[in-house]
Amino acid sequence: MELQGLGDKVLQLNDLVFEIQRSQRKSLALVVERDGRLTVKAPVECPDKDIYRFVEKKNLWLYLKLKEKERLVRKKATAKEFVPGEGFLFLGQSYRLRLVNPGENDRQRESRGVRFGQETAQDFKHGVGGNANKQKKLPPLVLRGGWFELLASEVDRGRDHFINWYKCKGLEWIDKDLEYYSRRIGVDKPTVKIRELGYRWGSCSRKGVINLNWRIFMAPPAVVRYVLVHELVHLLEPRHNQAFWERVEMAMPDYREHKQWLDENGASLDI
């Protein structure tokens, strides 16, 4: 087994390359990112030889983990084409896409199966229903009557519109759960922002601001709540130690089920 140091931030173990991230943490941790990147998190003063030894001991676990990651990557979502009939997830449910034109009247829309006043209760619950007759200008993307409706003229910017929609509606949807779980965990209700977080589902800043990945709102509601609880507990426990997971379990006794779902299906949550 060959170990080779490649500078202050990189370590090579045989055919594997690790990024070393040093911080004020007290222990070593090895992380396999969702995209397969390998990261070693280490205390600032931790000697290189201790990091090497730690990685060597994790060798078997690491290869098993990478094999599992390879299996999950096969489930990764293919890029959307934004064509009629294509499915898009919101809170675990798939809604098909239809392209619409601003000049369509009610009769033309009814010929395609859309009748105003028959939007689902789910649509109104999340603030995305309404009467188009009152709209002087159609928004580029809405969820109405069980369909995502995207302006045909905006197809080229379809991904941007969906991301903005997830950010807006996700923030509206999470508010009640934010208030409930903040009280349950015993923290002041923090500011929440929905952002592009790459391969992270959430983060908690030093100022107590919680960031959630817009992609998480494709997952079932219970999974979204798990990520929220995870970040709320970080306001009290910065590290993933035993106390952290005990607090998570107190707030959400079945969190393991939702964590496992995310581990197995997270790669498919994208557009």
C-alpha positions in Angstrom: 0.0 0.0 0.0 1.5 3.3 -1.1 0.8 6.6 0.5 2.1 9.8 -1.0 1.7 13.3 0.2 1.0 15.8 -2.6 1.2 19.0 -0.7 -0.8 20.6 2.1 -4.3 19.9 0.8 -4.1 16.6 -1.1 -3.3 13.0 -0.2 -2.9 10.0 -2.5 -3.6 6.5 -1.5 -2.8 4.1 -4.3 -5.3 5.1 -7.0 -7.4 7.3 -4.7 -6.9 11.1 -4.1 -8.2 12.8 -1.0 -8.7 16.5 -0.3 -7.6 17.4 3.2 -9.7 20.1 4.9 -8.3 21.3 8.2 -10.4 23.2 10.8 -10.9 23.6 14.5 -12.6 20.2 14.8 -11.3 17.7 17.4 -11.4 14.4 15.4 -10.6 13.0 12.0 -13.4 12.1 9.5 -13.5 10.6 6.0 -16.3 11.7 3.7 -17.3 10.3 0.4 -19.1 13.1 -1.4 -22.2 12.5 -3.5 -20.1 13.0 -6.7 -17.5 10.5 -5.5 -14.9 13.0 -4.3 -13.0 12.0 -1.2 -12.4 14.4 1.7 -10.5 14.0 4.9 -11.5 16.5 7.6 -8.8 17.0 10.2 -7.9 19.2 13.1 -5.5 22.0 12.3 -2.6 20.6 14.3 -3.1 17.0 13.3 0.3 15.5 12.1 0.3 14.2 8.5 1.3 10.7 9.7 -1.8 10.5 11.8 -3.9 11.4 8.7 -2.1 8.7 6.7 -2.7 6.1 9.3 -6.4 7.0 9.7 -6.9 6.7 5.9 -5.1 3.3 5.8 -7.4 1.9 8.5 -10.4 3.0 6.5 -9.2 1.3 3.3 -11.7 -1.6 3.2 -14.6 0.6 4.3 -13.7 3.1 1.7 -13.7 0.7 -1.3 -17.1 -0.7 -0.1 -18.5 2.8 0.1 -17.2 3.7 -3.3 -18.7 0.6 -4.8 -22.1 1.6 -3.3 -21.7 5.1 -4.6 -21.0 3.7 -8.1 -24.3 1.8 -7.9 -26.2 4.9 -6.8 -24.7 7.1 -9.5 -26.3 4.8 -12.1 -29.6 6.1 -10.7 -28.6 9.7 -11.3 -31.2 11.8 -13.1 -30.8 12.5 -16.8 -30.9 16.1 -17.9 -34.4 17.3 -18.5 -35.4 18.4 -22.1 -38.5 20.4 -21.1 -40.7 18.7 -23.6 -44.5 18.1 -23.2 -45.3 15.1 -21.0 -41.9 15.1 -19.2 -42.2 14.5 -15.4 -40.9 16.8 -12.7 -41.0 16.1 -9.0 -42.3 18.3 -6.2 -42.5 16.9 -2.7 -42.2 13.3 -3.9 -45.0 13.6 -6.5 -44.4 13.7 -10.2 -46.2 16.3 -12.3 -46.1 16.2 -16.1 -45.1 19.3 -18.1 -47.2 21.1 -20.7 -46.1 24.1 -22.7 -48.5 27.0 -22.9 -48.9 30.2 -24.9 -49.9 33.6 -23.4 -52.7 34.2 -25.9 -54.6 31.0 -25.1 -58.2 31.5 -23.9 -60.2 29.3 -21.6 -61.8 27.3 -24.3 -58.5 26.5 -25.9 -57.1 25.5 -22.6 -60.1 23.3 -21.9 -59.6 21.5 -25.1 -56.3 20.4 -23.6 -57.9 19.3 -20.4 -57.4 22.3 -18.1 -60.6 23.8 -16.6 -60.3 26.8 -14.3 -61.8 26.3 -10.9 -60.8 22.7 -10.8 -57.3 23.1 -9.6 -56.4 20.6 -6.9 -56.5 21.4 -3.2 -52.8 20.5 -3.2 -52.1 23.3 -5.7 -53.9 25.9 -3.5 -52.1 24.6 -0.4 -48.8 25.5 -1.8 -49.9 28.8 -3.2 -49.6 27.9 -6.9 -53.3 27.8 -8.0 -55.5 30.6 -9.1 -57.6 32.1 -11.9 -55.6 32.9 -14.9 -58.3 35.4 -16.1 -57.1 37.7 -13.4 -53.5 37.5 -14.6 -52.5 40.2 -17.0 -49.1 38.5 -17.6 -48.6 34.8 -17.2 -45.7 33.8 -15.0 -43.1 31.7 -16.8 -43.9 28.6 -14.7 -46.8 27.5 -12.6 -48.2 24.3 -11.1 -51.9 24.1 -11.9 -54.4 21.3 -11.9 -51.7 18.7 -11.5 -49.6 20.0 -14.3 -46.5 22.1 -14.5 -47.2 24.8 -17.2 -44.2 26.5 -18.8 -44.4 29.2 -21.3 -43.4 27.8 -24.7 -41.3 30.9 -25.3 -39.3 30.2 -22.1 -38.2 26.6 -22.9 -34.6 27.6 -23.4 -34.6 29.0 -19.8 -36.7 26.1 -18.5 -34.1 24.9 -16.0 -33.6 28.4 -14.5 -37.4 28.8 -14.1 -37.8 25.5 -12.4 -34.9 26.3 -10.0 -36.5 29.7 -9.1 -39.8 28.0 -8.7 -38.4 25.4 -6.3 -36.7 28.1 -4.3 -39.8 30.2 -4.0 -42.4 27.5 -3.3 -40.0 25.5 -1.2 -39.5 28.5 1.1 -43.3 28.9 1.4 -43.8 25.2 2.1 -41.2 24.8 4.8 -42.3 27.7 7.0 -44.7 25.9 9.2 -42.3 23.0 9.7 -39.6 25.5 10.5 -41.7 27.0 13.3 -42.7 23.6 14.7 -39.3 22.0 14.7 -37.6 25.1 16.0 -39.8 24.9 19.1 -39.4 21.2 19.4 -35.6 21.4 19.3 -35.5 24.4 21.5 -33.9 27.1 19.2 -35.1 30.4 18.0 -36.7 30.3 14.6 -33.8 31.0 12.2 -33.6 32.6 8.8 -33.8 30.0 6.0 -32.5 30.5 2.5 -33.0 28.1 -0.5 -29.9 28.1 -2.5 -27.7 26.2 -4.9 -25.5 24.1 -2.6 -24.0 21.6 -5.1 -23.7 18.2 -3.4 -24.8 19.4 0.1 -28.4 19.1 1.1 -28.1 21.8 3.7 -25.7 24.0 5.7 -25.8 26.1 8.8 -23.7 29.3 8.9 -21.9 30.7 12.0 -24.6 33.5 12.1 -27.3 30.9 12.5 -28.7 31.1 8.9 -29.9 27.7 7.5 -29.4 27.1 3.8 -31.3 24.3 2.0 -30.6 22.9 -1.4 -33.4 23.7 -3.8 -33.2 20.0 -5.0 -34.4 18.7 -1.7 -38.0 19.9 -2.5 -38.2 17.1 -5.1 -38.0 14.6 -2.2 -41.0 13.4 -0.1 -42.1 15.8 2.6 -40.7 13.6 5.5 -37.2 13.7 3.8 -37.3 17.4 3.5 -38.2 17.7 7.2 -35.3 15.4 8.1 -32.8 17.8 6.3 -34.4 20.7 8.1 -34.2 19.0 11.5 -30.6 18.1 10.8 -29.6 21.7 10.2 -31.7 23.0 13.1 -29.8 20.6 15.5 -26.5 22.0 14.1 -27.5 25.3 15.8 -26.9 23.5 19.1 -24.4 20.8 18.1 -21.9 21.9 15.3 -20.4 18.4 14.9 -21.9 15.0 14.0 -21.1 13.5 17.4 -23.3 11.3 19.6 -25.1 14.3 21.2 -26.0 15.6 17.7 -27.6 12.4 16.6 -29.4 12.0 19.9 -31.0 15.4 19.5 -32.0 14.6 15.9 -33.7 11.4 17.1 -35.5 13.2 19.9 -36.9 15.6 17.3 -37.6 13.0 14.7 -37.5 9.4 16.0 -37.7 7.8 12.5 -35.0 10.0 11.0 -32.9 7.0 9.9 -35.6 5.9 7.5 -35.5 9.3 5.8 -31.7 9.6 5.9 -31.5 6.2 4.1 -34.0 7.3 1.5 -31.8 10.3 0.8 -28.6 8.3 0.6 -30.2 5.9 -1.9 -32.2 8.3 -4.0 -30.5 11.7 -3.6 -28.5 11.4 -6.9 -31.8 11.2 -8.8 -33.0 14.6 -7.5 -32.0 17.0 -10.2 -33.2 18.6 -13.5 
